[in-house]
Structure formats: structure tokens, C-alpha cells
Amino acid sequence: MNVRTTVPQCHLLVDRQAIPEEANRDLMECVVENSLHLPDACTVRIHDADFKWLDSGLWHEGKKLEVQVGYGQEPLQSVFIGEITALEMDLAALGVPMLTIRCLDQAHRLHRGRQRRTFEQQTDSDIVRRLARDNGLRLEADDTTGVHPWVIQNNQTDWEFLSMLAERNSFRLYLKEEDKLFFKKVVDETERETELDWGQALRSFRIRAAAAPQVDEVIVRSWNPDDKKAVIGTARRPAGAAEIGERGRGGDVSKQAYGESRMVVVDRPAPNQAEAQKIAQSIMDDIGASFIEADGLCYGHPEIRAGDAVKIKNIGNRFSGRYLVTSATHTYSPAEGFSTQFLINGKRPSTLLTMLGGEEEGAGSANRGNIVVGIVTDNNDPENLGRVRVMYPWLTEDHQSFWARIASPMAGAGRGFMFLPEIDDEVLLAFEHGDIHRPYVLGGLWNGRDRPPLDSGSAIEDGKVRRRRIRTRYGHTIDLDDNGTVHIRTAGGEHFMLADGLGIGFITPTEHQVYATDEGEVAMTTSDGAKVSISEKETTIAMADEGGSNIVSIEYTSGKITVTSMSTIAISATAAVTIDAPSVAINAGAGMSPPTPGGGSGSPSYVPLPPPPPPPLGS
């Protein structure tokens, strides 16, 4: 395009009304910056020696400002529509008083405030529609695929959050036409293309082609716990890269010069192959767009805007071609006229934060790489995988996480420890590769309100941990004591004990006991002391009352049976009682009282015992 020789013009409109002609005459400079990564900005400087423009009421925060530029009799083109956000007064010692008006387009509202909210069962384009509506913006968006079960806006500004959604879908996010938000796929075609000839409209141009960082394939590897399989996404061709006379795209040039090169990404969680594919394509677009970086200066062209293309001519075959503009700056001053600078640097914003390695989510977002605490809000996993949902009290109390898997000892196919946290339990969480959408519960935590089931003082002896306890919400406990005992107790008081050197025992809530010792004794004892025992050492089976006075004892090695009573012993039968032995000795002291003959119930008569028979002759 030939150099424009007519006089440039710049008109300012406040709330859609042209500013006074006198203010136009005092205009010293107007700079408009637009970018794919930041809100469009406008800086107006006006000579204000007597402060009339400062105090005029013309410039007030929140008023709309429009900048129109052009040449001669040509229709003026709007290069900026925004709102006043700041005023400055510069009273330099040796300079003229200067009023500076700073403006931003409505995209700046997406940078105001940080939000903490969740979205469930929505696509990314659904989320974008909601945020555009909440901010009063019109929207032109391409639909995204894949319904996300849970997405969080993690203490981010709306712009940071939307930029993250755009990045992972390989989309571009920008504002045009005053209040229209665009959420569009990265494509090779653009709406407009401006031709610039070196030596004519194009005053200066600097270009850099870096082949070494380029790759010919990006591979994203992740894990799908539902299928228990690896997830792999690949991308080979970047979209939106410069189309110039260079021999192919960056990956092709790098391959021809240095051989094949692949980038394998393993720290970007993707739940399925489609998501992995989109992430791979986004990374490939980023790398491919960085192959060519350039900046140029031309006579003022209001048509050049971020997101549109410039076609550079007359700089040789190698670098002549079509470039996508990342940012453009239009500068007007009565002294120097109208000029346009433009920058080509792909998807990477040239901000100080980015150059210093700032996170894409923004410096104020919750640090994803840290270990954090959460409060369990739901443990009824609909898929019965033992997962829980938690609330992050340090982030928001109004939203809960997606289902978090629990790290458990020996977890495997039908095995492992199944200890689910209770609702309102405090737990410790980590995130897969720092992604807050992929939480894992590492364990539970005690606190000032939820105390341990065993005091530390009771657990420690001589500086060593002696006792360990497992206790359920209901009150069942298992105590492991390094004195050689293990106690299992139910909430109702049933007690089972194992003791090295002593044996095992069972105690009921009313203190009835059953135990077996290593010394060869098995016994049952009632709470009042009555006892049934088997003693290997004494070779006896015995029954005794609570005082041990009345005893029935069987010596099973000798066959001796002993019955000891401190009172009456009665033998009663409905039929005959037979005693069959080689000899029977009955020692009754003074005598016996047999029943009345005939089985009557009258008082028995005393019958003395007969004397023992005389010894045999010759003895």
C-alpha cells in the first residue's frame, strides 16, 4: 500500500458527543493499544495550563470515550471505544501542565475482583456464556465439546478464568465492537488483511525465526482412572502460524535442520482422549506461533488490529508473507502525525508477568501446588468407588469439590483398608500435577475440636509410643499395646483381649469372663466369682462357687472325681440310682437316716451302721 500523503485527523467523542474544538486544539497526544491478551487501552494527553479541562466536568471516571482516526476527507475509523478509568495531572518544573486521561475498554471489567465458584456438568462454552451474561457483554463463541463434571474458578478474575478455558481448547479470547466478547477457535483465516510494502507504508520491520525450539509433534499423556488406562493426545500441525516464504512451518524447518523432535507433556491432567487432544493442539499452536516473532512500524493504518493479519511485501521471498497481529499501537500527535506499531509473537503475551514466569492463572489464584486442607461434605459416592467431596474452607464455603479419590493402604482389586471419612471431618488433600480439578485425600486430621481417640500422654511411655488405638464413630475400639496385649472392645462393652504370655480373654459388659492362658488353663468366670475351669497343669476340670467353698473337681489323668460342699448334697432321681464299684465307703459320722421303708415321707428312724466284718481266719 502506498504512503498516505493527506493530513491525519483524530477525533475524540465523550458519551458519543464530540469534545469541544478548543479541547481538540489542546490535544497533545492520543495513544491506543489493543492486544489479544489484555484490555484495549487509550491514553489521551491534553495541554491544560489553567486547569479548565481538569475542572470542566468533561472527563469523569466511567464516561465513554471513543477515538476516531483517519486521513483528509476519508471517513474516520473507530479504533477505540472504552470508558475513562483514571485521571492524572502532571505539573513538571520545566514543562507545560499536562492532563492525562486513561481509558480501558469493557474487557477491564473482567479483571475486576476475584471469584470462587464452581460449575457442574457444563461445557466450557456454556461457562463462557454465563460469565459474558453476568458481565453484561454480548458474545460470539464457538461451541466446545466435552461436558466437564466439575470446574472451579479458583480465586481468579473472570479474564484469567476465561483465558484458561480458551487456552485448554486452543481458542482465542478477545473483545471487539465495544462490548462484544469473542471466544473463537484458532484458525488460519482472519477477518481482515492489510498489505504493507517495505519502503512505502512499512517504515521499519524486524523479524526473527527461531527453529531450534520447534517440534514436529506434541504428545500429551495422562491417566483415566475410570478405564484404568493411559490417555494420549497428539498434535502435528499448528493453527494460526505465519504463512511466509520460509520453507514450511516451524516444525518442518526444525526437522529438516536437526531431525525429528517431539514434546511429551505429562503434567497436564486430561480425563479422556478428546481433552488430551485439545491440550496437545493448544501447546502445538503455542510452539508453532513462536517460530516467527516480529515487530513493525508503519504510517498510521487504523485497519491494523490485534487478531487481524498483515501481509508484508518486498522483503525477499523468505520472509514475505502473511502474519497474525498479536498487538497494535496507534499513536497520534499534531507534531508527529499518525503512526501504527504492531507486534507478532503468537499466543504468548509480552507482559512483564509472563516474562518473569508468572502462572497463567494469575498471581492471586490459589496456589495449586500446595498441600491443602478440606472439610468432607459428601461421602455417598454414586459410583461406589470410596470417594468423597470436600469443601475448601480457605477458598470458599459456598462450593464443594468434585469427587476425590482416597489414598488407602493396600488398595487394590477387592482388597485394602476401607476407612471412609465422616461428614465434617478435616482431611489433607493434594492435587494431581497441581490441578485443583483432580484432588486426592491423603488422610484425616485432628484439630482443636475433633480430638484424637487417645491422649498423647497415654500413648507414650519413656519417650516411646506404647499404645495405638483404632476407634470408630460408634465407639468400637482396637487397642494395640506394646506391653504385649491387644484389646478389642465394642461400643456396648464387649471386650476381647490377647496377651503374650497370658493368653486370650473375653469379658462381657457385666464382667463375665472367658479366658485361656498360655499356662494351660481355660476358664469361665461369672461377675460374682463362680468359675468353671480346665487346668492342664493340675489335670483337672473343676466347678466352684464364688467363694471357692463348694467344688466339683475331675482329675482326668487319675480319673478321680471330687465333690466338696459346705452344705447338703442331694441326689434325686425319678428312677433308680445305681452305684457300681468294687468298693463303696460311706463315712457318715454318727449314722445315716435312710428314708422310711416303702418310700413314705414320715420321719425316718435311726438305724446304726453295722460293725465291720471280722478279719478272715489266719490273718
C-alpha positions in Angstrom: 0.0 0.0 0.0 1.3 3.4 -0.9 2.1 6.1 1.7 -0.8 8.3 2.6 0.0 11.9 1.9 -3.0 13.6 3.3 -3.2 15.1 6.8 -4.2 12.7 9.6 -7.1 13.5 11.9 -8.0 12.4 15.4 -11.5 13.0 16.8 -12.5 12.2 20.4 -16.1 11.6 21.5 -17.2 11.5 25.1 -20.5 9.8 25.7 -20.9 9.8 21.9 -20.6 13.6 21.7 -17.6 15.3 20.0 -15.4 17.2 22.5 -15.2 21.0 22.1 -13.0 22.2 19.3 -10.8 24.0 21.8 -10.1 20.8 23.6 -9.1 19.2 20.3 -6.7 22.0 19.7 -5.1 21.4 23.1 -4.7 17.7 22.3 -1.0 16.8 22.6 -1.1 13.0 22.1 -3.5 10.1 21.8 -2.2 6.5 22.1 -4.4 3.5 21.5 -3.2 0.0 22.4 -5.1 -3.2 21.5 -3.9 -6.7 22.3 -5.1 -10.3 22.1 -4.1 -10.8 25.8 -5.1 -7.5 27.6 -7.9 -5.0 27.6 -7.6 -2.3 24.9 -6.2 0.9 26.4 -6.2 4.5 25.4 -4.1 7.4 26.8 -5.0 11.0 26.0 -2.8 13.9 26.9 -4.2 17.5 26.8 -2.4 20.8 27.4 -4.2 22.3 30.4 -2.3 25.4 31.6 -5.2 26.9 33.5 -6.9 23.6 34.6 -10.0 24.3 32.7 -10.2 20.8 31.3 -9.5 19.2 34.6 -12.3 21.1 36.2 -14.7 21.2 33.3 -16.5 18.0 34.1 -15.9 16.7 30.6 -13.6 14.0 31.9 -15.2 11.8 34.6 -14.5 8.2 35.5 -17.0 5.9 33.9 -17.8 8.2 30.9 -17.5 6.5 27.5 -14.6 7.6 25.2 -14.4 6.9 21.5 -11.3 7.6 19.3 -11.7 8.0 15.6 -8.8 8.5 13.2 -8.3 8.9 9.5 -6.9 11.0 6.7 -8.2 14.0 4.9 -11.7 13.6 3.6 -11.8 9.8 4.1 -14.4 8.5 6.6 -12.8 8.3 10.1 -12.5 4.8 11.6 -13.1 4.0 15.2 -10.0 2.4 16.8 -11.1 2.5 20.4 -14.4 2.5 22.4 -14.0 2.3 26.2 -14.5 4.1 29.5 -12.5 6.6 31.5 -10.7 4.8 34.4 -8.1 7.3 35.6 -7.0 10.9 35.5 -3.6 12.3 36.0 -2.2 15.9 36.3 1.5 16.4 35.5 2.9 19.7 36.7 6.5 19.4 35.7 9.0 22.0 36.8 10.1 23.0 33.3 7.2 21.6 31.3 3.6 22.6 30.5 0.8 21.3 32.7 -0.5 18.1 31.2 -3.8 16.4 31.9 -3.7 12.7 31.2 -6.9 10.7 30.7 -6.5 6.9 30.8 -9.2 4.6 29.4 -9.8 0.9 29.0 -12.4 -1.0 27.0 -15.0 -3.0 28.8 -12.8 -6.1 29.0 -11.2 -4.4 32.0 -14.4 -5.3 34.0 -13.4 -8.9 33.6 -10.2 -8.1 35.5 -12.0 -6.6 38.5 -12.3 -8.8 41.6 -11.5 -12.5 42.0 -14.2 -15.1 42.1 -14.6 -18.5 43.7 -17.4 -20.6 42.1 -18.0 -24.0 40.6 -19.7 -25.2 37.5 -21.0 -28.8 37.2 -21.9 -30.8 34.1 -21.2 -27.9 31.7 -19.1 -27.4 28.6 -16.5 -24.7 28.5 -18.6 -22.7 26.1 -21.6 -22.9 28.5 -19.4 -21.4 31.2 -18.3 -18.6 28.9 -21.9 -17.8 28.0 -22.8 -17.5 31.7 -19.8 -15.2 32.5 -20.5 -13.0 29.5 -24.1 -12.6 30.6 -23.0 -11.9 34.2 -20.8 -9.1 32.9 -23.3 -7.6 30.5 -21.3 -8.5 27.4 -22.5 -9.7 24.0 -20.9 -13.0 23.0 -19.8 -14.7 19.8 -18.5 -18.1 20.8 -17.6 -21.4 19.1 -19.1 -24.4 20.8 -16.7 -26.7 22.7 -17.1 -30.4 23.1 -16.9 -32.4 26.3 -19.1 -31.9 29.4 -17.0 -31.3 32.5 -18.4 -32.9 35.7 -16.8 -30.1 37.8 -14.9 -26.9 37.0 -13.8 -24.3 39.6 -13.0 -20.6 39.2 -10.1 -20.8 41.6 -9.9 -17.3 43.1 -9.3 -15.9 39.6 -10.5 -12.9 37.8 -13.1 -13.6 35.1 -10.5 -12.8 32.5 -7.9 -15.2 33.9 -10.5 -17.9 34.2 -11.8 -17.4 30.6 -8.3 -17.2 29.3 -7.6 -20.6 31.0 -10.7 -22.1 29.3 -9.5 -20.6 25.9 -6.0 -22.0 26.4 -7.1 -25.5 27.0 -9.4 -25.5 24.0 -6.9 -23.8 21.7 -9.3 -20.8 21.4 -8.7 -17.1 21.4 -10.4 -14.7 23.8 -10.8 -11.0 22.9 -13.2 -8.1 22.9 -14.4 -6.1 19.9 -17.2 -3.7 19.0 -17.3 -2.0 22.4 -19.0 -4.8 24.3 -18.7 -8.0 22.2 -16.7 -10.8 23.6 -15.2 -13.4 21.2 -14.3 -16.9 22.2 -13.2 -18.5 19.0 -11.1 -21.3 17.6 -7.5 -20.5 16.5 -7.7 -20.7 12.7 -5.5 -19.7 9.8 -8.1 -17.3 8.3 -8.8 -13.8 9.7 -11.5 -11.2 9.1 -9.2 -8.6 7.6 -5.8 -8.4 6.0 -3.7 -5.2 5.5 -1.0 -5.1 2.9 2.2 -3.3 3.8 5.1 -2.7 1.4 8.6 -2.2 2.7 9.9 1.2 1.7 6.4 2.7 1.4 3.8 2.3 4.1 6.0 0.0 6.1 8.7 2.2 7.7 10.6 -0.5 9.8 10.3 -4.2 10.3 12.3 -6.6 12.4 11.8 -10.3 12.2 13.2 -13.4 14.0 12.8 -17.0 13.0 13.9 -19.5 15.7 13.8 -23.1 14.5 15.6 -24.8 17.5 12.6 -24.7 19.9 10.2 -26.1 17.3 8.9 -29.6 17.4 7.1 -31.7 14.8 4.8 -33.4 17.3 3.3 -32.8 20.7 2.2 -35.7 22.8 0.1 -35.3 25.9 0.0 -38.3 28.3 -2.4 -38.6 31.2 -4.4 -41.2 33.2 -8.1 -42.2 33.1 -9.0 -43.8 36.5 -12.4 -44.9 35.2 -10.9 -47.1 32.5 -7.6 -47.7 34.3 -5.8 -46.8 31.1 -3.4 -44.2 29.8 -4.8 -41.2 27.9 -2.8 -40.0 24.9 -3.4 -36.9 22.7 -1.2 -35.8 19.8 -0.9 -32.8 17.5 1.3 -32.2 14.5 0.2 -29.1 12.7 -0.1 -25.7 14.4 -3.0 -23.4 13.6 -2.7 -19.6 13.3 1.0 -19.7 12.4 2.6 -17.2 10.0 2.4 -18.1 6.3 5.5 -16.8 4.7 8.1 -17.8 2.1 10.1 -19.8 4.7 10.2 -23.5 3.7 7.3 -24.8 5.7 6.2 -24.3 9.3 8.5 -24.2 12.3 8.3 -28.0 13.0 9.1 -28.8 9.3 12.1 -26.4 9.3 13.4 -27.8 12.6 13.0 -31.4 11.4 14.9 -30.7 8.1 17.7 -29.0 10.0 18.1 -31.1 13.2 16.0 -34.2 12.8 12.7 -35.2 14.4 11.8 -33.7 17.8 8.8 -34.5 20.0 7.5 -32.7 23.1 5.9 -35.1 25.6 3.7 -33.4 28.2 3.0 -35.4 31.3 1.8 -32.7 33.8 -1.5 -31.7 32.3 -4.3 -33.9 33.6 -6.8 -34.9 30.9 -9.8 -37.1 31.8 -10.2 -38.6 28.3 -8.6 -38.7 24.9 -10.6 -35.8 23.4 -9.4 -33.5 26.2 -5.8 -34.7 25.8 -6.1 -33.9 22.0 -7.2 -30.4 22.7 -4.4 -29.7 25.1 -1.9 -31.1 22.7 -3.2 -28.9 19.9 -3.1 -25.8 22.1 0.5 -26.5 23.0 1.4 -27.1 19.4 -0.3 -23.8 18.4 1.7 -22.0 21.1 5.1 -23.5 19.9 4.3 -23.1 16.2 3.3 -19.5 16.6 6.6 -18.7 18.4 8.6 -19.8 15.3 8.2 -16.3 13.8 8.3 -13.2 16.0 8.4 -9.7 14.5 7.6 -6.1 15.2 6.9 -3.3 12.7 6.2 0.4 12.3 4.2 1.9 9.6 2.3 5.1 8.8 -1.0 5.1 10.5 -3.3 2.3 9.5 -6.5 2.2 11.6 -7.3 -1.1 9.9 -4.5 -2.9 11.7 -5.8 -4.6 14.9 -4.9 -7.4 17.1 -6.3 -10.7 15.7 -6.2 -9.5 12.1 -3.4 -10.2 9.6 -0.8 -8.1 7.8 0.7 -9.1 4.5 4.3 -7.9 4.3 5.7 -7.5 0.8 9.1 -6.5 -0.7 11.4 -8.0 1.9 12.5 -11.0 -0.1 10.9 -14.3 -0.6 11.9 -15.9 2.6 10.1 -13.5 5.0 7.5 -12.0 2.8 4.0 -13.3 3.6 1.1 -13.2 6.0 1.4 -12.6 9.7 -1.1 -12.6 12.5 -1.0 -9.4 14.6 -0.8 -10.0 18.4 -1.0 -6.4 19.4 -1.1 -3.0 17.7 -0.5 0.6 19.0 -1.9 3.6 17.2 -0.2 6.9 18.1 -1.5 10.4 17.0 0.1 13.7 17.8 -0.2 17.0 16.0 3.6 17.2 15.9 4.4 13.8 14.5 1.2 12.7 12.8 -0.3 9.2 12.9 1.7 6.0 13.1 1.0 2.4 13.9 3.3 -0.1 15.6 2.4 -3.8 15.6 3.8 -6.9 17.3 3.8 -10.5 16.2 4.6 -13.0 18.9 2.0 -15.8 18.7 -0.1 -16.8 21.7 2.4 -15.7 24.3 1.6 -12.3 25.9 4.6 -10.0 26.1 3.7 -8.8 29.6 6.3 -8.4 32.5 4.5 -11.2 34.5 4.8 -13.6 31.6 8.5 -12.8 31.1 9.1 -13.4 34.7 7.4 -16.8 34.5 4.1 -15.9 36.1 1.4 -18.5 36.2 -1.3 -18.4 33.6 -4.0 -18.4 36.3 -2.6 -15.1 37.7 -0.6 -14.3 40.8 -3.7 -14.1 43.0 -5.1 -17.5 42.3 -5.0 -20.2 44.9 -1.6 -21.9 44.8 -2.3 -25.2 43.1 0.9 -26.9 44.0 0.4 -26.8 47.8 -0.9 -29.5 50.1 -4.2 -28.1 51.4 -6.9 -29.0 54.0 -10.6 -29.7 53.2 -13.8 -30.5 55.1 -15.7 -33.6 53.9 -19.2 -32.6 52.7 -20.3 -35.9 51.0 -19.2 -39.5 51.3 -22.0 -41.2 49.4 -20.2 -41.9 46.2 -22.7 -42.7 43.4 -20.2 -44.9 41.7 -19.3 -46.8 44.9 -15.6 -46.1 44.5 -15.0 -44.9 48.0 -14.6 -41.2 47.0 -15.6 -38.1 48.9 -16.4 -34.5 48.1 -14.8 -31.7 50.2 -15.2 -28.0 50.8 -12.1 -25.9 50.8 -12.6 -23.6 53.8 -9.6 -21.4 52.8 -11.1 -20.8 49.3 -14.9 -20.7 49.7 -17.6 -22.1 51.9 -20.2 -22.0 49.2 -18.9 -24.7 46.9 -17.6 -28.2 47.1 -15.0 -30.1 45.1 -15.6 -32.9 42.6 -15.3 -36.5 43.9 -11.8 -37.0 45.4 -10.2 -40.4 45.5 -8.8 -41.6 48.8 -5.3 -42.9 49.3 -5.6 -46.1 51.3 -3.1 -48.8 52.4 -3.1 -51.9 50.1 -5.9 -50.5 47.9 -6.5 -52.9 45.0 -9.0 -55.2 43.4 -11.3 -56.1 46.2 -8.7 -55.5 48.9 -7.3 -52.9 51.1 -8.3 -50.8 54.1 -11.8 -49.3 53.7 -11.9 -46.4 56.1 -14.2 -43.6 54.7 -14.0 -40.2 56.3 -17.2 -38.9 58.1 -19.1 -35.8 57.0 -17.5 -32.7 58.5 -14.1 -34.5 59.0 -11.0 -32.4 58.3 -8.8 -34.1 55.6 -5.5 -33.4 53.9 -5.5 -33.1 50.1 -3.1 -33.0 47.2 -3.7 -32.3 43.5 -2.6 -34.3 40.5 0.1 -32.2 38.8 -1.2 -29.2 40.8 -4.6 -29.3 39.1 -7.4 -28.4 41.6 -9.8 -30.4 39.5 -8.0 -33.6 40.4 -8.0 -33.8 44.2 -6.7 -36.8 46.3 -7.4 -37.3 50.0 -4.1 -38.2 51.7 -5.6 -38.7 55.2 -7.6 -37.3 58.0 -6.6 -34.6 60.5 -7.4 -34.0 64.2 -7.9 -30.4 65.4 -8.9 -28.4 68.4 -12.5 -29.6 68.2 -12.0 -33.1 66.8 -9.6 -34.7 69.4 -7.6 -37.9 68.9 -9.2 -41.1 70.3 -6.2 -41.5 72.7 -4.3 -38.8 74.5 -0.7 -38.5 73.6 0.3 -38.8 77.2 -1.5 -42.2 77.5 0.1 -43.4 74.3 3.8 -42.6 75.1 5.9 -44.2 77.8 9.6 -43.3 78.4 9.7 -41.3 75.2 8.4 -44.2 73.0 4.9 -44.8 71.6 3.5 -47.8 73.5 -0.2 -47.7 72.8 -2.0 -47.4 69.5 -5.8 -47.2 69.0 -8.4 -47.5 66.2 -11.8 -46.1 67.2 -15.0 -45.9 65.1 -17.6 -43.1 65.3 -19.9 -45.5 67.2 -17.3 -46.3 69.8 -15.8 -49.7 68.8 -12.1 -49.7 69.6 -9.0 -51.8 69.0 -6.0 -51.1 71.3 -2.5 -52.3 70.4 -0.3 -52.1 73.5 3.5 -52.9 73.3 3.3 -54.4 76.7 2.1 -57.5 74.8 -1.7 -57.0 74.8 -4.3 -56.4 72.2 -7.8 -55.2 73.3 -10.9 -55.3 71.1 -13.9 -53.5 72.6 -17.4 -52.9 71.2 -19.3 -49.8 72.0 -21.6 -51.9 74.2 -18.8 -53.0 76.4 -17.9 -56.5 75.0 -14.2 -57.0 75.4 -11.8 -59.4 73.7 -8.1 -59.5 74.8 -4.9 -61.1 73.5 -1.9 -61.1 75.8 1.6 -62.5 75.2 2.3 -65.0 78.0 -1.2 -64.8 79.4 -3.4 -66.0 76.6 -6.8 -64.7 75.3 -9.8 -63.5 77.2 -13.4 -62.3 76.6 -15.2 -60.0 79.0 -18.9 -59.1 78.8 -20.3 -55.7 79.9 -21.4 -57.3 83.2 -17.9 -58.6 83.8 -18.5 -62.3 83.0 -15.2 -63.6 81.7 -13.9 -66.4 79.5 -10.1 -66.8 79.1 -7.4 -69.2 78.0 -3.9 -68.8 79.3 -0.5 -69.9 78.0 -0.1 -71.9 81.2 -2.8 -74.4 80.1 -5.9 -73.0 81.8 -9.3 -72.4 80.2 -11.8 -70.8 82.5 -15.2 -69.2 82.6 -16.0 -66.8 85.5 -19.2 -65.0 86.3 -19.3 -61.5 87.6 -19.9 -62.8 91.2 -16.9 -65.2 91.1 -18.4 -68.6 90.2 -16.0 -70.4 88.0 -15.7 -73.3 85.6 -12.1 -74.2 84.7 -9.9 -76.7 82.9 -6.3 -76.9 84.1 -3.7 -78.6 82.1 -1.2 -78.1 84.9 -3.4 -79.6 87.6 -5.0 -82.0 85.1 -8.4 -81.1 86.5 -11.8 -80.0 85.3 -13.4 -78.0 88.1 -16.5 -76.0 89.0 -16.5 -73.7 92.0 -18.9 -71.2 93.6 -17.9 -67.5 94.2 -16.1 -68.3 97.4 -14.4 -71.5 96.3 -16.0 -73.5 99.1 -18.3 -75.7 97.0 -16.2 -77.5 94.3 -16.8 -80.2 91.8 -13.4 -81.5 90.5 -12.4 -84.1 88.0 -8.8 -85.2 87.7 -8.8 -86.6 84.2 -5.4 -88.3 84.4 -6.2 -90.3 87.5 -9.9 -90.4 87.0 -10.6 -89.1 90.5 -13.8 -87.1 90.9 -14.2 -84.9 94.0 -17.3 -83.1 95.1 -16.9 -80.7 98.0 -19.8 -79.0 99.7 -20.2 -76.8 102.7 -23.8 -77.8 103.0 -26.3 -80.5 101.9 -25.7 -82.6 98.9 -28.9 -84.0 97.4 -29.2 -86.7 94.8 -32.7 -87.1 93.4 -33.9 -89.3 90.6 -37.3 -90.3 89.2 -35.9 -93.9 88.8 -33.3 -96.0 90.4 -29.8 -94.7 91.5 -27.1 -97.2 90.8 -23.6 -97.2 92.3 -21.4 -99.8 90.7 -17.9 -100.1 92.1 -15.5 -102.7 93.6 -16.0 -101.0 97.0 -18.0 -98.2 98.4 -17.0 -96.3 101.5 -19.5 -94.0 103.2 -18.3 -92.1 106.3 -21.4 -90.6 108.0 -20.1 -90.0 111.4 -22.9 -90.7 113.9 -25.1 -92.6 111.4 -27.4 -92.4 108.4 -31.0 -91.5 108.1 -32.5 -93.7 105.3 -35.9 -93.0 104.1 -38.9 -94.9 105.6 -39.4 -98.3 104.0 -42.0 -98.1 101.3 -40.8 -94.6 100.3 -43.1 -92.9 102.8 -42.5 -89.4 103.8 -42.7 -89.9 107.5 -39.9 -89.2 109.9 -37.1 -91.8 109.4 -36.0 -94.0 112.3 -32.3 -94.0 113.3 -30.5 -97.2 112.1 -27.0 -97.6 113.4 -24.4 -98.8 111.0 -23.4 -102.4 111.3 -19.8 -103.1 112.6 -17.3 -104.0 110.0 -16.9 -107.8 109.4 -14.2 -109.7 111.3 -11.0 -110.3 109.6 -10.6 -113.8 107.9 -9.1 -116.5 110.0 -5.4 -116.8 109.9 -4.9 -113.2 109.0 
